[in-house]
Amino acid sequence: MTDREQLCKEFTELTGGHWHEWKNSIGFTHRPNPTYTNPIDVLGIMKRRDDYRLFKTKIGVKYDDGTFMIAFKYIFEPDALLRAAVKFLEENE
């Protein structure tokens, strides 16, 4: 398993999902595991959580007018948001 696959597995399991181990078996299809290649997929899962407001403060910037923006590094750096979410979930278990 690659480091990225491990990260996806951890996020899936920490958010209540099930990671499917691939096994060769004739006539049996496996459901593909999520890849989280788009940060919006990670954000969508995190938004459904009760602790999203706390997570949001860790990854973004809140302006005086009350608007919020995710820090650019979490969108433009590959897997940065996924890593931040895994770290947040592990620390808040």
C-alpha positions as CSV (number, residue, x, y, z in Angstrom):
1,M,0.0,0.0,0.0
2,T,1.4,3.4,-0.9
3,D,1.6,6.3,1.6
4,R,-1.3,8.0,-0.2
5,E,-3.5,4.9,-0.1
6,Q,-2.7,4.6,3.6
7,L,-3.8,8.2,4.1
8,C,-7.0,7.6,2.2
9,K,-7.6,4.5,4.3
10,E,-7.1,6.3,7.5
11,F,-9.5,9.1,6.5
12,T,-12.1,6.7,5.4
13,E,-12.0,4.7,8.6
14,L,-11.8,7.8,10.8
15,T,-15.0,9.2,9.2
16,G,-16.9,5.9,9.7
17,G,-16.3,4.4,6.3
18,H,-15.1,1.0,5.4
19,W,-11.9,0.4,3.5
20,H,-12.0,-2.6,1.1
21,E,-9.0,-4.8,1.0
22,W,-8.4,-6.0,-2.6
23,K,-8.3,-9.8,-3.0
24,N,-8.1,-11.8,-6.2
25,S,-11.2,-13.9,-6.5
26,I,-12.9,-15.1,-9.6
27,G,-16.4,-13.7,-10.2
28,F,-16.4,-11.4,-7.2
29,T,-16.3,-7.6,-7.7
30,H,-15.0,-5.3,-5.1
31,R,-16.3,-1.8,-4.5
32,P,-13.5,0.7,-5.3
33,N,-12.0,2.6,-2.4
34,P,-12.4,6.4,-2.4
35,T,-9.4,8.3,-3.7
36,Y,-10.1,11.8,-2.4
37,T,-8.2,13.4,-5.3
38,N,-10.4,16.5,-5.1
39,P,-10.2,18.5,-1.9
40,I,-13.9,19.2,-2.1
41,D,-14.6,15.5,-1.5
42,V,-12.7,15.7,1.8
43,L,-14.3,19.0,2.7
44,G,-17.8,17.6,2.0
45,I,-17.3,14.7,4.4
46,M,-15.9,17.0,7.1
47,K,-18.8,19.5,6.7
48,R,-21.2,16.7,7.8
49,R,-19.5,16.3,11.1
50,D,-20.5,17.9,14.3
51,D,-17.0,19.1,14.9
52,Y,-16.7,20.8,11.5
53,R,-16.6,24.3,13.1
54,L,-13.5,23.4,15.1
55,F,-11.9,21.8,12.0
56,K,-12.7,25.0,10.0
57,T,-10.8,27.1,12.4
58,K,-7.7,25.0,11.9
59,I,-7.7,25.2,8.0
60,G,-9.0,28.6,7.2
61,V,-9.2,32.3,7.7
62,K,-12.2,34.1,9.2
63,Y,-12.5,37.7,8.2
64,D,-13.9,40.6,10.3
65,D,-17.2,40.5,8.3
66,G,-17.8,36.9,9.3
67,T,-16.9,35.4,5.9
68,F,-14.6,32.4,5.9
69,M,-12.1,31.1,3.3
70,I,-10.0,27.9,3.4
71,A,-6.3,28.7,3.3
72,F,-5.0,28.3,-0.2
73,K,-2.4,25.8,0.7
74,Y,-5.1,23.3,1.6
75,I,-6.6,23.5,-1.9
76,F,-3.5,23.8,-4.0
77,E,-1.0,21.6,-2.3
78,P,-1.7,17.9,-3.2
79,D,-3.3,16.1,-0.3
80,A,-2.8,18.9,2.2
81,L,-6.4,19.0,3.2
82,L,-6.6,15.3,3.4
83,R,-3.5,15.2,5.7
84,A,-5.0,18.0,7.8
85,A,-8.3,16.2,8.2
86,V,-6.6,13.0,9.2
87,K,-4.5,14.8,11.8
88,F,-7.5,16.6,13.2
89,L,-9.6,13.4,13.4
90,E,-6.8,11.6,15.2
91,E,-6.2,14.4,17.7
92,N,-10.0,14.7,18.4
93,E,-10.9,11.0,18.7
